[in-house]
């Protein structure tokens, strides 16, 4: 469904669209128009039952990257749109709107650093007890996965209920991604969308973030 009035969109209207279980995409990076997507199936990642392989768990424990939260949202979304891609659904219109959502504390990013450079990251928006993950990038092996595990650990300890990833893909299946139908998805988000959770209420210090990940790995290991 094309939004013919996309130039008049604002942060509040985009927020209401997400609350309805709909999200924006573009046909290409160069097309300024936005389409609203309402898929019949929605892909989610489990938070409490997130799957971590033994090899990735060993990699995590080596603390391969320095992690920050909301330090450079603009760079993360831009790299998600341009890193190792011939084209993308993240056009300049979406990028600008999400930068505005970040400024008002709704859109968030997690950054992976190595040698003082951002080498991976993930971004999305947090509404109530739901986190709508939009995209991630990596210029170094496993950097995006390391950003993802940091995101999931944060959502776990803040007691988020929904981690939406929009569409299923083979890369995310390894973490336990699953699909539900449109009606069930909308029922789930309506149940949790008005919860009062502050994404930024946990520490954003690197050592604390790493401790959160290690604690998360231990807890999901004990319950698996």
C-alpha positions in Angstrom: 0.0 0.0 0.0 1.7 3.2 -1.1 1.5 6.2 1.1 0.7 9.1 -1.3 1.2 11.6 1.5 4.5 10.3 2.6 6.0 13.8 2.6 3.5 14.7 5.4 4.4 11.8 7.7 5.8 12.6 11.1 7.2 10.6 14.0 3.8 10.3 15.7 2.1 8.9 12.6 4.9 6.4 12.0 4.6 5.3 15.6 0.8 4.7 15.2 1.5 2.6 12.1 3.8 0.3 14.0 1.2 -0.1 16.7 -1.1 -1.4 14.1 1.5 -4.0 13.1 2.5 -2.3 9.9 5.9 -1.0 8.8 7.3 1.2 6.0 9.6 0.1 3.2 10.8 1.6 0.0 11.3 -0.1 -3.4 14.9 1.1 -3.5 17.5 3.4 -2.0 16.9 6.0 -4.7 13.1 6.0 -4.6 11.8 8.6 -2.1 8.3 7.0 -1.8 7.3 4.8 1.1 5.1 1.7 1.0 3.4 0.4 4.1 3.8 -3.4 4.5 1.2 -5.6 6.2 2.4 -9.1 5.6 0.3 -12.2 6.1 3.1 -13.8 8.2 5.4 -12.1 10.6 8.8 -13.4 11.8 9.8 -13.1 15.4 12.9 -13.9 17.4 12.4 -15.6 20.8 13.8 -13.6 23.7 13.7 -16.2 26.5 14.3 -19.1 24.1 17.0 -17.4 21.9 19.3 -20.1 20.4 23.0 -19.6 20.8 25.4 -22.3 19.3 28.3 -23.5 21.3 30.8 -22.1 18.8 29.1 -18.6 18.9 28.9 -18.8 22.7 32.7 -19.4 22.9 33.2 -16.5 20.5 31.1 -14.2 22.6 33.0 -15.0 25.8 36.2 -13.8 24.1 34.7 -10.3 24.1 35.6 -9.6 20.5 34.1 -6.1 20.2 33.5 -3.0 22.3 29.8 -2.3 22.6 27.9 1.0 22.8 24.2 1.8 22.8 22.8 4.8 20.9 26.2 6.3 20.4 26.0 6.8 16.7 22.5 5.9 15.4 22.9 7.9 12.2 26.0 5.9 11.2 24.3 2.6 12.0 21.2 3.2 9.9 23.3 4.6 7.1 25.6 1.6 7.1 22.6 -0.8 7.2 21.5 0.9 4.0 24.8 0.9 2.2 27.2 -1.7 3.6 27.7 -4.7 1.2 24.4 -3.9 -0.6 23.6 -3.2 -4.2 20.3 -1.8 -3.1 18.1 -1.5 -0.1 14.6 -0.8 1.2 16.0 1.9 3.5 15.7 5.0 1.4 16.6 8.5 2.5 13.0 9.2 3.5 13.0 6.3 6.0 16.5 7.1 7.1 15.5 10.7 8.0 12.3 9.6 9.8 14.2 7.1 11.9 16.8 9.6 12.8 14.0 11.8 14.1 12.6 8.8 16.0 16.0 8.4 17.6 16.1 12.0 18.6 12.9 11.6 20.6 14.0 8.4 22.2 12.0 5.8 20.3 14.6 4.4 17.8 17.7 2.8 19.2 21.0 1.4 17.9 23.7 -0.9 19.3 27.1 -0.5 17.9 30.1 -2.9 17.7 33.5 -1.3 17.7 37.0 -2.6 16.8 40.1 -0.5 16.6 38.0 2.7 17.2 35.8 2.0 14.2 32.1 0.9 14.1 32.2 -2.6 12.4 28.7 -3.8 13.1 25.4 -2.7 14.5 21.6 -3.1 14.7 18.8 -0.7 15.0 15.0 -0.7 15.6 12.3 1.0 17.5 11.0 0.2 21.0 7.3 0.7 21.8 6.0 -0.6 25.1 7.1 -4.2 25.5 7.8 -4.6 21.8 11.0 -4.1 19.9 10.8 -3.9 16.2 14.2 -4.7 14.8 14.7 -3.1 11.4 18.2 -4.0 10.0 21.7 -4.8 11.0 25.1 -4.7 9.2 28.6 -6.1 9.6 31.9 -5.2 8.0 33.7 -7.7 10.2 32.7 -11.4 10.7 30.1 -11.9 13.5 29.9 -8.2 14.4 26.2 -8.0 13.6 25.5 -11.2 15.5 27.4 -9.8 18.5 25.2 -6.7 18.3 22.1 -8.9 18.1 23.0 -10.9 21.2 23.6 -7.7 23.1 20.1 -6.5 22.0 18.4 -9.7 23.0 20.1 -9.7 26.4 19.0 -6.2 27.0 15.4 -7.0 26.0 15.5 -10.1 28.3 16.5 -8.2 31.4 14.1 -5.4 30.7 11.3 -7.9 30.3 10.4 -7.1 26.7 7.9 -9.6 25.3 8.1 -9.2 21.5 11.2 -9.0 19.2 9.8 -8.5 15.7 12.1 -9.1 12.7 9.5 -8.7 10.0 10.5 -11.4 7.6 12.1 -14.9 8.0 15.5 -15.6 6.6 18.0 -18.4 6.8 20.5 -16.3 8.8 18.0 -15.7 11.6 16.7 -19.3 11.8 19.8 -20.3 13.6 18.7 -18.2 16.6 15.2 -19.7 16.7 13.3 -17.3 14.5 9.7 -18.4 13.8 6.6 -17.1 12.0 3.1 -16.4 13.1 0.1 -15.2 11.2 -0.9 -11.6 10.8 -3.9 -11.8 13.2 -1.9 -13.5 16.0 0.9 -11.0 15.6 -1.5 -8.1 16.0 -3.1 -9.6 19.0 0.3 -10.1 20.6 1.5 -6.5 20.1 -1.8 -5.1 21.2 -1.2 -7.0 24.5 2.3 -5.6 25.1 2.4 -2.3 23.2 1.3 -0.2 26.2 3.7 -1.6 28.7 5.9 0.9 30.4 9.5 -0.1 29.7 12.4 2.2 29.2 15.0 0.8 26.7 17.7 3.1 28.1 17.1 2.3 31.8 19.9 -0.3 31.9 23.5 0.7 32.1 25.2 1.4 28.7 28.7 1.0 30.1 30.7 -1.6 28.0 31.6 -3.8 31.0 28.0 -3.9 32.2 26.7 -4.7 28.7 29.2 -7.6 28.4 28.2 -8.8 31.9 24.5 -8.7 30.8 25.3 -10.9 27.8 27.3 -13.4 29.9 24.4 -13.5 32.5 21.9 -14.0 29.7 23.9 -16.9 28.2 24.0 -18.6 31.6 20.3 -18.1 32.2 19.1 -19.4 28.8 21.5 -22.4 29.2 19.9 -23.2 32.6 16.4 -23.1 31.1 17.2 -24.9 27.9 
